[in-house]
Amino acid sequence: MSPKDIRYTASQIIKLIKSVGFSLSRQSGSHMIFHNSKGVRITIPNHNSKTLHPKIVKNILRDAEIE
């Protein structure tokens, strides 16, 4: 799947990473910071229902170790 094919909103990504064990640690403005039990931190920009840029989605999925 190329990065151009990946189109997600922040709420879709949040639902996905919560299902693999991440939990909301804190929020700074519109950026939500999630941690898992391994200590991995992921920051997700939550700008209403706008679609996230494919590179941001790709980096979030890589950091969360989701294919």
C-alpha positions as a Markdown table, in Angstrom:
| # | Residue | x | y | z |
|---|---|---|---|---|
| 1 | Met | 0.0 | 0.0 | 0.0 |
| 2 | Ser | 1.5 | 3.3 | -1.0 |
| 3 | Pro | 1.3 | 6.4 | 1.2 |
| 4 | Lys | -1.1 | 8.0 | -1.3 |
| 5 | Asp | -3.7 | 5.2 | -0.5 |
| 6 | Ile | -3.7 | 5.8 | 3.2 |
| 7 | Arg | -6.5 | 8.3 | 4.1 |
| 8 | Tyr | -7.5 | 8.4 | 7.7 |
| 9 | Thr | -8.9 | 11.0 | 10.1 |
| 10 | Ala | -7.5 | 11.4 | 13.6 |
| 11 | Ser | -10.5 | 9.6 | 15.2 |
| 12 | Gln | -9.9 | 6.5 | 13.0 |
| 13 | Ile | -6.2 | 6.4 | 13.9 |
| 14 | Ile | -7.0 | 6.9 | 17.6 |
| 15 | Lys | -9.5 | 4.0 | 17.5 |
| 16 | Leu | -6.9 | 1.8 | 15.8 |
| 17 | Ile | -4.0 | 2.5 | 18.2 |
| 18 | Lys | -6.3 | 2.0 | 21.2 |
| 19 | Ser | -7.2 | -1.4 | 19.9 |
| 20 | Val | -3.5 | -2.4 | 20.0 |
| 21 | Gly | -2.8 | -1.3 | 23.5 |
| 22 | Phe | -2.2 | 2.4 | 23.5 |
| 23 | Ser | -3.9 | 4.7 | 26.0 |
| 24 | Leu | -4.2 | 8.5 | 26.1 |
| 25 | Ser | -1.5 | 9.9 | 28.4 |
| 26 | Arg | -2.1 | 13.6 | 28.0 |
| 27 | Gln | -3.2 | 16.3 | 25.6 |
| 28 | Ser | -1.5 | 19.5 | 24.6 |
| 29 | Gly | -3.9 | 21.7 | 22.6 |
| 30 | Ser | -5.0 | 19.7 | 19.6 |
| 31 | His | -2.2 | 17.1 | 19.9 |
| 32 | Met | -3.0 | 13.9 | 21.8 |
| 33 | Ile | -0.1 | 11.9 | 23.3 |
| 34 | Phe | -0.5 | 8.1 | 23.6 |
| 35 | His | 1.7 | 5.6 | 25.4 |
| 36 | Asn | 1.7 | 1.8 | 25.5 |
| 37 | Ser | 3.1 | -0.7 | 28.0 |
| 38 | Lys | 6.5 | -0.8 | 26.2 |
| 39 | Gly | 6.9 | 3.0 | 26.7 |
| 40 | Val | 6.4 | 3.8 | 23.0 |
| 41 | Arg | 4.9 | 7.4 | 22.6 |
| 42 | Ile | 2.8 | 8.5 | 19.7 |
| 43 | Thr | 1.5 | 12.0 | 19.1 |
| 44 | Ile | -1.6 | 12.4 | 17.0 |
| 45 | Pro | -2.7 | 15.9 | 15.7 |
| 46 | Asn | -6.5 | 15.9 | 16.3 |
| 47 | His | -7.9 | 18.7 | 14.0 |
| 48 | Asn | -11.6 | 18.1 | 14.0 |
| 49 | Ser | -12.5 | 15.7 | 11.2 |
| 50 | Lys | -9.8 | 16.6 | 8.7 |
| 51 | Thr | -7.9 | 13.9 | 7.0 |
| 52 | Leu | -4.3 | 13.5 | 8.2 |
| 53 | His | -1.5 | 13.8 | 5.7 |
| 54 | Pro | -0.4 | 10.3 | 4.4 |
| 55 | Lys | 3.2 | 10.8 | 5.7 |
| 56 | Ile | 1.8 | 11.5 | 9.2 |
| 57 | Val | -0.3 | 8.3 | 9.0 |
| 58 | Lys | 2.7 | 6.3 | 7.7 |
| 59 | Asn | 4.9 | 7.5 | 10.6 |
| 60 | Ile | 2.2 | 6.8 | 13.2 |
| 61 | Leu | 1.7 | 3.3 | 11.9 |
| 62 | Arg | 5.4 | 2.7 | 11.8 |
| 63 | Asp | 5.9 | 3.9 | 15.4 |
| 64 | Ala | 3.0 | 1.8 | 16.6 |
| 65 | Glu | 4.4 | -1.2 | 14.7 |
| 66 | Ile | 1.2 | -1.7 | 12.8 |
| 67 | Glu | 1.4 | -2.9 | 9.2 |
